[in-house]
Amino acid sequence: MKKLLWTTAALLLAIGLLLLGKNTLDQSRQSKVAGDRVLNFYNWGDYIDPQLLKDFEHETGYRVNYQTFDSNEAMFTKIKQGGTSYDLTVPSDYMVQKLKDEGLLAPLDKNKLTDLDQLNPRFLNQSFDPGNRYSLPYFWGTLGILYNKKQVDGRQLRTWSDLWSPRYRKQILLVDSARDILGLTLLSQGKSVNDQNAADLAAAKGRLTALMPNVKAIVADELKLYMAQGEANIGVTYSGEAKQAMEKNPDLAYLVPEGGANLWLDNLAIPKNAKHKEAAYALINFLNRPENAARNAEYIGYATPNLGAYKRLPQSVRNDQAFYPKASILDQLQVYQNFNQAWTERYNDAFLEFKMSR
């Protein structure tokens, strides 16, 4: 009887081990399948309609792992370190060039992309990515001036140089960005935003220091909140940020200064070490459908490069020249080019010295 019990116990143990092994194998296979249906998306914060991601998951079966960054430089560092394998990211113009030069982007297979004819040619074939070999435009916008119409006469605020007027003492908020603030200062002196002349940089730093009496604060994302709350009368910021502030405060208006400004382009790009490239192509195509691009543009508030999406936007949005400037204004805008490490450090040092002059 004892021998029979031991035999039965051994048999049951063997069956249990077989079942456990099968269950483990099944779980492993399921995990692998789930892993193959994942998309690791690295984007700016609040830079996509979350419902679109849910719709994409429902339509394709992919699960989107969404992570965010707050600067191009932070994104670059994370991708270069390679600790996390991202499948899709959203670098700005000059950062596309930097990532490309570092060998960190995968060339795009145009045969896997759809609706390319929907992209406005004005925003294609830029100097940072000729032929769009590595990137496609996602959103675009401008650097400009947000102001309170009840406190500031917009007719007296038409160029960057007008910011230096004594009438604006302690009234201006500046976005905390060396590239943007030194860039607008160079423009106010008739130079290019991509100027790399040491004497011009020194002159721009001196002129920028002269602006400090008019500067109330140098801030980051909170600028739009402060402007909406009436904490300052003027803010130098991006068109999309201005749009969000204007939605909260109807007394605000936005303009692109005459004489030139920055045209920025944020782009969809696939890192070279992406493990789920097919998923990345699927999301790029999903976002580039005119109906989806229109929904995304209405949610974000930035300008879309998608012609079909633009036609679907409300007429009041399409006709707003602050956010969709006429061709004569667009022709004056300049796209940032990538600076090498040495010049970037000089630029940042000049801006830091300016901030410390308060």
Secondary structure in CASP SS format (residue, H / E / C, confidence):
PFRMAT SS
TARGET T0000
AUTHOR 0000-0000-0000
METHOD secondary structure of the structure
MODEL  1
M C 1.00
K H 1.00
K H 1.00
L H 1.00
L H 1.00
W H 1.00
T H 1.00
T H 1.00
A H 1.00
A H 1.00
L H 1.00
L H 1.00
L H 1.00
A H 1.00
I H 1.00
G H 1.00
L H 1.00
L H 1.00
L H 1.00
L H 1.00
G H 1.00
K H 1.00
N H 1.00
T H 1.00
L H 1.00
D H 1.00
Q H 1.00
S H 1.00
R H 1.00
Q H 1.00
S H 1.00
K H 1.00
V H 1.00
A H 1.00
G H 1.00
D H 1.00
R C 1.00
V E 1.00
L E 1.00
N E 1.00
F E 1.00
Y E 1.00
N E 1.00
W E 1.00
G C 1.00
D C 1.00
Y C 1.00
I C 1.00
D C 1.00
P H 1.00
Q H 1.00
L H 1.00
L H 1.00
K H 1.00
D H 1.00
F H 1.00
E H 1.00
H H 1.00
E H 1.00
T H 1.00
G C 1.00
Y C 1.00
R E 1.00
V E 1.00
N E 1.00
Y E 1.00
Q E 1.00
T E 1.00
F E 1.00
D C 1.00
S C 1.00
N H 1.00
E H 1.00
A H 1.00
M H 1.00
F H 1.00
T H 1.00
K H 1.00
I H 1.00
K H 1.00
Q H 1.00
G C 1.00
G C 1.00
T C 1.00
S C 1.00
Y C 1.00
D C 1.00
L E 1.00
T E 1.00
V C 1.00
P C 1.00
S E 1.00
D H 1.00
Y H 1.00
M H 1.00
V H 1.00
Q H 1.00
K H 1.00
L H 1.00
K H 1.00
D H 1.00
E C 1.00
G C 1.00
L C 1.00
L E 1.00
A C 1.00
P C 1.00
L C 1.00
D C 1.00
K H 1.00
N H 1.00
K H 1.00
L C 1.00
T C 1.00
D C 1.00
L H 1.00
D H 1.00
Q H 1.00
L E 1.00
N C 1.00
P H 1.00
R H 1.00
F H 1.00
L C 1.00
N C 1.00
Q C 1.00
S C 1.00
F C 1.00
D C 1.00
P H 1.00
G H 1.00
N H 1.00
R C 1.00
Y C 1.00
S C 1.00
L E 1.00
P E 1.00
Y E 1.00
F E 1.00
W E 1.00
G E 1.00
T E 1.00
L E 1.00
G E 1.00
I E 1.00
L E 1.00
Y E 1.00
N E 1.00
K C 1.00
K C 1.00
Q C 1.00
V C 1.00
D C 1.00
G H 1.00
R H 1.00
Q H 1.00
L C 1.00
R C 1.00
T C 1.00
W H 1.00
S H 1.00
D H 1.00
L H 1.00
W H 1.00
S C 1.00
P H 1.00
R H 1.00
Y H 1.00
R C 1.00
K C 1.00
Q C 1.00
I E 1.00
L E 1.00
L E 1.00
V E 1.00
D C 1.00
S C 1.00
A H 1.00
R H 1.00
D H 1.00
I H 1.00
L H 1.00
G H 1.00
L H 1.00
T H 1.00
L H 1.00
L H 1.00
S H 1.00
Q C 1.00
G C 1.00
K C 1.00
S C 1.00
V C 1.00
N C 1.00
D C 1.00
Q C 1.00
N C 1.00
A H 1.00
A H 1.00
D H 1.00
L H 1.00
A H 1.00
A H 1.00
A H 1.00
K H 1.00
G H 1.00
R H 1.00
L H 1.00
T H 1.00
A H 1.00
L H 1.00
M H 1.00
P H 1.00
N H 1.00
V E 1.00
K E 1.00
A E 1.00
I E 1.00
V E 1.00
A C 1.00
D C 1.00
E C 1.00
L H 1.00
K H 1.00
L H 1.00
Y H 1.00
M H 1.00
A H 1.00
Q C 1.00
G C 1.00
E C 1.00
A C 1.00
N C 1.00
I E 1.00
G E 1.00
V E 1.00
T E 1.00
Y E 1.00
S H 1.00
G H 1.00
E H 1.00
A H 1.00
K H 1.00
Q H 1.00
A H 1.00
M H 1.00
E H 1.00
K H 1.00
N C 1.00
P C 1.00
D C 1.00
L E 1.00
A E 1.00
Y E 1.00
L E 1.00
V C 1.00
P C 1.00
E C 1.00
G C 1.00
G C 1.00
A C 1.00
N E 1.00
L E 1.00
W E 1.00
L E 1.00
D E 1.00
N E 1.00
L E 1.00
A E 1.00
I C 1.00
P E 1.00
K C 1.00
N C 1.00
A C 1.00
K C 1.00
H C 1.00
K H 1.00
E H 1.00
A H 1.00
A H 1.00
Y H 1.00
A H 1.00
L H 1.00
I H 1.00
N H 1.00
F H 1.00
L H 1.00
N H 1.00
R C 1.00
P H 1.00
E H 1.00
N H 1.00
A H 1.00
A H 1.00
R H 1.00
N H 1.00
A H 1.00
E H 1.00
Y H 1.00
I H 1.00
G C 1.00
Y C 1.00
A E 1.00
T C 1.00
P C 1.00
N E 1.00
L H 1.00
G H 1.00
A H 1.00
Y H 1.00
K H 1.00
R H 1.00
L C 1.00
P C 1.00
Q H 1.00
S H 1.00
V H 1.00
R H 1.00
N C 1.00
D C 1.00
Q C 1.00
A C 1.00
F C 1.00
Y C 1.00
P C 1.00
K C 1.00
A H 1.00
S H 1.00
I H 1.00
L H 1.00
D C 1.00
Q C 1.00
L C 1.00
Q E 1.00
V C 1.00
Y C 1.00
Q C 1.00
N C 1.00
F C 1.00
N C 1.00
Q H 1.00
A H 1.00
W H 1.00
T H 1.00
E H 1.00
R H 1.00
Y H 1.00
N H 1.00
D H 1.00
A H 1.00
F H 1.00
L H 1.00
E H 1.00
F H 1.00
K H 1.00
M H 1.00
S C 1.00
R C 1.00
END
